[in-house]
Amino acid sequence: MSLQSLFNAIRREDTALWVGAGFSLYAGYPGGGKLQDILFKSLNTEEQSQLPANSSLKQTSAALVTFRGGSRNELNQILFDVFDKQPEATHLHDLLSKIPHFHEIITTNYDALIENSYTRRAHVIRSAKDVPYIKLNKPAIFKPHGDLQNLDSIIITENDYSGFYNLDKNDPFWTAIRDIIAKKNQLFLAYGFEDENIWSWFDLIDNAVGTHRKERFLVAPNWKPLQIKKLESRHIEYFDMTADQFLADLNEHLKKHIATDLENRIVSHDTFNTYISFHDLDSKVAIVSGKPKIMSLNKQGQAPTLNTINFGVNDKKTFTQIEKLANGFGRSVKIGAANISFLEHLVEGFTLPLSKESISEFHIIKLSKTHKCSIEIPEEDLVLEDVKFKITPLSQNKYSVEGGVYGFRIKANLNFKDEGIVIDINFSHPPLLPSLHKCLQFQRVVAAYILGKKTLLNWDGKVRDIRPLDVKMEAASNLDLLRFFEDLRIIEKCFQVRFEGASTGFTEQNFHLASELASLITNGYIQLDFPDGIEFTRTDGVKLIQMDHLPDSGSVLIVTGLDETVNILGIGVELGRPGIQINDIEKPEYNADRTEVHIKSKKINIGNGSVQFFRFNRKTGKMKSSIMVKLKQSNQ
């Protein structure tokens, strides 16, 4: 039988574990032979001479009690000194405690290393009174030889073993152990088989169940052929390996199979969750078609999760494509399912269920490394610092570049030719504007580059001239953005507002509004000419006061409403009261009661007809009586 069979039995949660003294040797605790030597040296010379040669641990401990007049005080003190000390190491016990597939552990060790490693996750069974408290969801640690918490329970001398043989076989403690022997596979780890009475129980059960008995295994290093022969007579499979190597191999085996075991219902959901939690993993499991299905497996909290895909291919062409990708050429490789020889998915060393039959094709995409550079336009005295970018080789002399600065993202394909660089470039803006200084700096560098001005790239300690031979890009849109940012800066300075952090609504309406407002700020007005004339009509039934005596020619200024505020990129700009200056007027015409006036003109100074932002009246103090003026095109 192979080690695989033992691992499979453990995966089914159908194996009880027996732990012997050899498992605590690495922690600095003695085995049976070394403990016998310690007890022997505690005797004086005369006492030692009375013991037969090669005395066993049972004989030596019994002699010590006899020489001390039947007192176990010195014996108990020696056991305390030996086993109640700080261990040199506990990593094997800790590893064992993180394998939840063992629901019953039976140990003849006096130390408390196993239960200490399990902390509160296990129930220690020392006597019959502990048996009723065994819980299905907690491992049970049985201690048939007792421990230091109850000195009267320790089995070590010949008299102890004699009484051990004569224990009530109906005692719940021993009934529970016999039940484990009968119903589960048995694994002996670092065990020496000093307990002949335990073997008698095995014999009793074997006689009852015959060939229906469960399997038995022993893991220990360097057993002699005669000892192995004795194991075979007890129907025990021997594996020549140390406990630490066995647990390490078992742990890797469980990591490889536990996800599949859960989906195939070989292991319980509780055991699966407990095991992955010991590796700081969380999972999401759904029931699909009546069976558990792992939807995700990841590190706990916000820690990054390592995913690994291992695969093989069975054709030379695909292998060559992958080899080129690994050497820096190309961006991706597509592999059809027929060309995949094997496929596996690992998450932090755990194998997730995945087969080549479950996919139609497989894509490999190369991740690019992030670099940092600066870009300089010497002629314009422009510099962009700390530009981060990724460069991916596509083929010889062809590269894909993705990068950004100030939140602006750049994507470009570069083709290096003998006569220069041919570049296809586009960029996207950030969702929120950085400062206008940064916006203008970025757009001016882009504009200069498009126009073919000398461009220096400082990267990896080297300066390269990357002036393009040909640029494929919509230059008009870049110039529109450049003018827009320049208009916004004018508005910022005049109205003491800030557009940094505003939503980037790069719409025609915002472009037009910013342009008109910047023009008004720069020129003081916006002049509109109407060759066919324009007619203003005021007909609200209220007698005009300021317009009773209009000039027959020249110009007239009218304040047209209350304070106005316009919205640009979500930022409110307070403009003051709007006004209209009518130029080159013709002779006004009044109605009979002078409640209506008609003025004809071919030239006016306003913002526009729909958004009024004429602001100079507040600045000049020309605060006339407010009237509302409607604009309509005149056919005259």
Protein Blocks (a to p, Z undefined) as FASTA:
>chain_A
ZZklmmmmmmnopaccdddfklmmmnopacfklmmmmmmmmpcfklmmmpcehiafklmm
mmmmmmnnopaklmmmmmmmmmmcccfbfklmmmmmmmmkbmbdcdfbfbfklmmmnmmm
bccdfbfklmmmpcfkbccdddfkopfklmklpcfbfmlmmmmmmpcfkbmklmmmmmmm
mmpccddehiahlalmlmmmmmmmmmmnmmmpccdddddehiafklmmmmmmnopacddd
dfklmmmmmmmmmmmmmmmmmmnomacfklmmmmmmmnopacddddeehiacdfbdcdeh
jbdcddddddddfbfklmmmmmmmmnogajbdcddfklpmbdcddeehiacdddfklpfb
dcddddddddddddddfknopacehiacddddfbghiacddddeehiacdddddddfkbc
cddddddddfbdcdfklmmmmmmmmmmmmnopacdddeehiacdfbdfbdcddfklmmmm
mmmmmmmmmmmmmnopafehiacddbfklmmmmmmmmmmmmnopacdddfkopaddddeh
pacfklmmccfbhcddddfbdcddddeehiacdebjaddddehiacddddfkopaccddd
fbdcdfbfmlccbfklmmnopaccdddddddddfZZ
